[in-house]
Each structure stands twice: as C-alpha cells, then as structure tokens.
Amino acid sequence: MNRLARYIIMAAVTAAVLLMVWYFQNIVTYVLIAAVLSLIGKPLMDVLAGLHYKKLRLPRVLCAALTLVSIWLLCVLFFYTFIPLIAQQLNELGQVDVAAIASQLDAPLRSFDELVRRAISDSDFSVQNLLQHELGKLIGISEVSRLFGSLATTIKSMAIAIFAISFITFFFLKEDGLFFQSIVLLSPQRYEANIKRALTSVTKLLVRYFVGIFSDILCVMTMLTLGLTFVAGFTLQQALLIGLLAGVLNVIPYVGPLVGCALGGAIGIVTAVNTGVPFAPIAFKMLAVFLAVQAIDAAALQPFIYSNSVKAHPLEIFLVILIAGSIGGILGMLIAIPTYTVVRVFAKEFFNNLRVVRKLTEKI
C-alpha cells in the first residue's frame, strides 16, 4: 500500500471517529466527566486502598464505592449548605427598594454622564438609558431561553446523567487505569509503550492540577469570607456566599474574578439598601478586599498552581489561555490547561526530536 493510500485511510478513519464522537456526544461527555471525577477521587482511593491491618486490606470494590459516595456527599453538602443562602439573597434582591438605589446612584451617575459627554462629545449620552437598553436585551434572552425544554425533561436528563456518570466513575476507580487502558487498546500496537508512558505522566499532572484548582478555590473563598466579614462588615452568611461564588468563578481565568466582583457588588448594594446605610463605603471596602485577594491569588497562588502543577512556565500558561479564550470563549479557557498538558505530554513522546518540543517539555 503506497503512502497516499495510507493517508487517505487514516483521514477516513479520523473523520469516522470524529463523527461518532459528535453523534454520541452525550455519552462521550459522561465518560470524560467520569474520568475527571476518578482523577479527583484518586488520592482518596489510594489512601483507602493503602489501609491495612496486618494482611487484611479493604477490597477495591469497597474503596471505589466509598470514594464515589464521598464525592457525591460533598456535592450534596455543597448544595445543602449554599442553596438556602442563594435563595435568601435572591429573596432579598426581589424585595429591594429600586427607588432607594436609584436615589443613591443619581448623583454619581450624573457626574459620570458629564465626564463621558465631554470625552465623546455626545450631549445625548446617558448611562441610565444604556443600562436600560442592555437589561432589556438580557431580559429578552432569558425569556427565549425559558422556552427550551420542560422541567420534567430536565429532571429526566439529569437523573440519567447522574446515574451514568456514577456507574462509569465507579469502574474507573475500581479498575485503576481502565480509561487509559481503553485508549491504549484503540491505538496501534507499535506505539503502545509510548502511549502508556504518556498516559502515566498525564494522570500524575492532571491529578496535581485538579487538586491545585480545588485548593485555589478554597483559599480564595476563605480569604474573601474573612475579609468581607471583618473589613467590609458583611454577615458571615453573606460573606461565605460571595466568597464561594467568587472562588468558583475564579477558576475561569481573567473573566471569572470580574464576574465574581460584580456579583459581590450586587449583593453589597442590596445589603446597604436593606440596612439603610450609604453603600459607597461598603463598595469601597469590598473593592479593597477583592483587589487584595486577587493580588495575592495572582502573585502567589495561581502561578504556583498553574505552572508548578503542570510543570509549565507562567508566560506559557498565559498565552495558552489567551489563545484558547479567543477560539472557544470561556469554555476554551476552562479546558485550556488540561488540554495543553495532554498535548505537551504526547508531543514529548512522539515529537521529541523537535527542538521546540524538547524546550516546552523539558520539565515534564
């Protein structure tokens, strides 16, 4: 078989695989989520599997079941703790005195209007009109989005997804390396040793990365909760809710902290109006807390987590996130680092003869 024929067959096989992935995208999504959960639960699984009394050890079936139950218990505890807080804040937001907010914002908005009119030479510019226009578009989008699906369909889909992900995760935990063994079986036999080495490195790096991500969320949430409680004067429940939202959103590079700060500002405005105090001092203190936490996170936590966990230079990570964001938006930014880690490891195994690959993968 000549080279052209081989290339045509390889292209046809690749196209067929991509078509299958697209057609069964729900199942592929379940498998990928289960793989991520198994990586997150691997440290606990290893601890449980290492427990022993003399020659007695816990069966791997029991270790996998305990790990899976622990993961879901954490999810249930998370929703049980924070859903009531979110509902309470939404209830307060629904009862807020809009006229009071408008009266407090009137003077600052007038001053801002004057500055912008002078800058852009437009006497008709109004921040209030701009906000009304954008909110109108947002409401329109939300109304259209409500038309998609019914509550029963959503619950059914979620139930199927939870069962499927739990079932797959259990076997990924029970049979260590099952997900990667499946990839090895689908690969050419002559590359089996290279792929096994690459998958071993990928597993170690991704486990470190996901552990680091959760550590970063916990650190940001703790710092914001303490700062908003003792500096900005929020109640512990409000500070905890803002800290959680900001910590989770902080996973989204660059965009997440801004969204978290905006949500925190909205809760701060509602709190100030409901308590009858000017929200300018609260906003200033809250902004100071957010800036301090983001400075610590950007200078100390994220470089350590993103660069050291996947063994890449911080500038390298920064460029990868920018490129992924321009291609895939927020979703691209979220999966940028794990995807780049996998690409780097496989590039080291199969293209290590290239100087640029050797340079980018020298720390792996």
SULLIN-V81775 format. One record per residue. RES is the residue in one small letter. PHI is phi in radians with two decimals (* if undefined). D_CENTER is the distance of its C-alpha to the mean C-alpha in Angstrom with 2 decimals. Layout:
res;phi;d_center
RES;PHI;D_CENTER
RES;PHI;D_CENTER
This chain:
res;phi;d_center
m;*;46.81
n;-1.32;46.39
r;-1.12;43.25
l;-1.06;42.77
a;-1.10;42.92
r;-1.09;40.29
y;-1.12;37.93
i;-1.13;38.56
i;-1.12;37.90
m;-1.08;34.65
a;-1.13;33.49
a;-1.15;34.57
v;-1.12;32.79
t;-1.08;29.52
a;-1.09;29.88
a;-1.13;30.65
v;-1.13;27.60
l;-1.09;25.29
l;-1.14;27.19
m;-1.12;26.77
v;-1.08;23.00
w;-1.17;22.93
y;-1.20;25.42
f;-1.84;23.71
q;-1.12;20.13
n;-1.10;19.46
i;-1.14;20.83
v;-1.06;19.00
t;-1.10;15.65
y;-1.04;16.90
v;-1.13;17.95
l;-1.17;14.77
i;-1.11;12.76
a;-1.10;15.79
a;-1.12;15.81
v;-1.13;12.35
l;-1.09;13.56
s;-1.18;16.81
l;-1.19;15.46
i;-1.15;13.73
g;-1.46;17.07
k;-1.06;19.26
p;-1.01;20.09
l;-1.15;21.34
m;-1.05;23.07
d;-1.14;24.85
v;-1.12;25.96
l;-1.13;27.39
a;-1.19;29.03
g;-1.47;30.59
l;-1.22;32.26
h;-2.77;35.95
y;-2.17;39.30
k;1.00;41.98
k;-1.77;41.50
l;-1.56;39.52
r;-2.29;35.82
l;-1.23;33.32
p;-1.09;33.14
r;-1.11;29.94
v;-1.09;29.89
l;-1.19;29.81
c;-1.08;27.22
a;-1.14;24.86
a;-1.14;25.61
l;-1.13;25.08
t;-1.14;21.71
l;-1.12;20.55
v;-1.09;22.08
s;-1.10;20.37
i;-1.08;16.87
w;-1.23;17.88
l;-1.12;19.73
l;-1.11;16.74
c;-1.12;15.00
v;-1.11;18.35
l;-1.08;18.86
f;-1.06;15.61
f;-1.19;16.73
y;-1.12;20.30
t;-1.42;19.70
f;-1.75;17.55
i;-1.06;18.66
p;-1.06;22.15
l;-1.14;20.98
i;-1.14;19.11
a;-1.09;22.25
q;-1.11;24.46
q;-1.16;22.82
l;-1.13;23.02
n;-1.13;26.62
e;-1.14;27.41
l;-1.13;25.92
g;-1.25;28.20
q;-1.71;31.18
v;-1.19;30.76
d;-1.45;33.86
v;-1.09;32.95
a;-1.10;36.37
a;-1.15;35.78
i;-1.10;32.58
a;-1.08;34.48
s;-1.17;37.37
q;-1.29;35.28
l;-1.53;33.51
d;-1.03;36.77
a;-1.10;38.16
p;-1.04;35.01
l;-1.18;34.42
r;-1.10;38.08
s;-1.11;37.93
f;-1.16;34.81
d;-1.00;36.54
e;-1.09;39.56
l;-1.10;37.66
v;-1.20;35.87
r;-1.06;39.16
r;-1.20;40.91
a;-1.26;38.24
i;-1.83;38.06
s;0.98;41.64
d;-2.22;40.70
s;-1.30;42.66
d;-1.68;40.92
f;-1.18;37.35
s;-2.58;35.83
v;-1.11;32.37
q;-1.07;33.12
n;-1.13;33.91
l;-1.10;30.81
l;-1.11;28.58
q;-1.08;30.57
h;-1.11;30.22
e;-1.18;26.42
l;-1.12;26.13
g;-1.10;28.56
k;-1.15;26.47
l;-1.10;23.37
i;-1.09;25.57
g;-1.10;26.94
i;-1.13;23.64
s;-1.14;22.68
e;-1.16;26.16
v;-1.17;25.88
s;-1.13;22.55
r;-1.22;24.32
l;-1.30;26.78
f;-1.49;24.48
g;1.29;25.16
s;-1.92;26.59
l;-1.13;25.33
a;-1.10;27.16
t;-1.12;25.56
t;-1.11;22.04
i;-1.10;22.97
k;-1.09;24.64
s;-1.10;21.75
m;-1.14;19.38
a;-1.11;22.16
i;-1.10;22.65
a;-1.11;19.00
i;-1.10;18.83
f;-1.12;22.20
a;-1.11;21.53
i;-1.12;18.27
s;-1.11;20.11
f;-1.08;23.18
i;-1.20;21.62
t;-1.06;19.53
f;-0.98;22.83
f;-1.30;24.68
f;-1.13;22.09
l;-1.32;22.40
k;-1.13;26.15
e;-1.85;27.01
d;-0.99;25.28
g;1.47;24.35
l;-1.08;25.13
f;-1.07;22.25
f;-1.28;23.32
q;-1.11;26.96
s;-1.12;26.53
i;-1.15;25.35
v;-1.10;28.39
l;-1.12;30.71
l;-1.50;29.72
s;-1.74;30.40
p;-1.05;33.90
q;-1.13;35.78
r;-1.24;36.82
y;-1.77;33.23
e;-1.07;32.43
a;-1.12;32.76
n;-1.08;30.52
i;-1.17;27.75
k;-1.10;28.02
r;-1.10;27.76
a;-1.11;24.75
l;-1.17;22.91
t;-1.10;23.87
s;-1.14;22.43
v;-1.06;19.16
t;-1.03;18.89
k;-1.09;19.60
l;-1.18;17.27
l;-1.23;14.18
v;-1.07;15.13
r;-1.10;15.45
y;-1.16;12.13
f;-1.17;10.18
v;-1.09;12.75
g;-1.13;12.27
i;-1.08;8.56
f;-1.14;9.77
s;-1.14;12.80
d;-1.14;11.30
i;-1.04;9.70
l;-1.13;13.18
c;-1.15;15.11
v;-1.11;13.78
m;-1.08;14.25
t;-1.14;17.67
m;-1.12;18.87
l;-1.17;18.11
t;-1.08;19.70
l;-1.15;22.72
g;-1.14;23.10
l;-1.21;22.95
t;-1.31;25.30
f;-1.63;27.89
v;-1.81;27.77
a;-1.50;26.88
g;1.45;28.62
f;-1.30;26.01
t;-1.23;26.55
l;-1.07;24.53
q;-1.11;22.94
q;-1.13;21.93
a;-1.10;20.68
l;-1.14;18.63
l;-1.13;17.04
i;-1.09;16.32
g;-1.08;15.04
l;-1.13;12.60
l;-1.04;11.32
a;-1.17;11.28
g;-1.15;9.69
v;-1.18;6.56
l;-1.18;6.73
n;-1.13;7.68
v;-1.11;4.59
i;-1.36;5.64
p;-1.08;8.98
y;1.20;12.14
v;-1.38;11.39
g;-0.97;9.04
p;-1.04;11.91
l;-1.16;14.43
v;-1.13;13.09
g;-1.07;12.82
c;-1.13;16.32
a;-1.14;17.61
l;-1.12;16.69
g;-1.07;18.26
g;-1.12;21.21
a;-1.12;21.78
i;-1.13;21.99
g;-1.12;24.23
i;-1.12;26.52
v;-1.06;26.91
t;-1.10;27.75
a;-1.13;30.25
v;-1.16;31.96
n;-1.17;32.28
t;-1.61;33.80
g;1.31;36.02
v;-1.96;35.17
p;-1.08;34.39
f;-1.53;30.68
a;-1.06;31.26
p;-1.09;31.54
i;-1.12;28.48
a;-1.09;26.48
f;-1.12;27.84
k;-1.13;27.03
m;-1.14;23.48
l;-1.09;22.95
a;-1.09;24.51
v;-1.12;22.21
f;-1.08;19.01
l;-1.11;20.60
a;-1.13;21.68
v;-1.15;18.36
q;-1.14;16.60
a;-1.13;19.63
i;-1.11;19.39
d;-1.14;15.70
a;-1.23;16.38
a;-1.50;19.72
a;-2.07;19.31
l;-1.38;15.97
q;-1.13;13.68
p;-1.01;16.68
f;-1.18;17.45
i;-1.25;14.10
y;-1.23;13.23
s;-1.46;16.91
n;-1.29;18.52
s;-1.19;16.15
v;-1.89;16.49
k;0.97;19.85
a;-2.34;19.50
h;-1.22;20.88
p;-0.98;18.73
l;-1.13;20.40
e;-1.06;19.62
i;-1.11;15.85
f;-1.03;16.28
l;-1.16;18.28
v;-1.09;16.05
i;-1.15;13.08
l;-1.09;15.78
i;-1.11;17.26
a;-1.12;14.17
g;-1.15;13.46
s;-1.22;17.14
i;-1.54;17.18
g;-2.08;14.18
g;1.17;12.85
i;-1.13;9.28
l;-1.05;8.63
g;-1.07;10.69
m;-1.16;8.94
l;-1.18;5.67
i;-1.69;8.38
a;-1.07;10.89
i;-1.20;11.27
p;-1.02;11.51
t;-1.12;13.75
y;-1.10;15.72
t;-1.10;16.29
v;-1.09;17.79
v;-1.08;19.84
r;-1.09;21.19
v;-1.13;22.29
f;-1.23;24.07
a;-1.11;25.55
k;-1.11;27.04
e;-1.30;28.68
f;-1.94;30.11
f;-2.28;30.54
n;-1.24;31.35
n;-1.30;34.64
l;-1.49;32.98
r;-1.09;33.00
v;-1.14;29.71
v;-1.18;27.97
r;-1.05;29.84
k;-1.20;28.76
l;-1.26;25.02
t;-2.02;25.09
e;-1.16;27.72
k;-1.58;25.48
i;-1.35;24.18
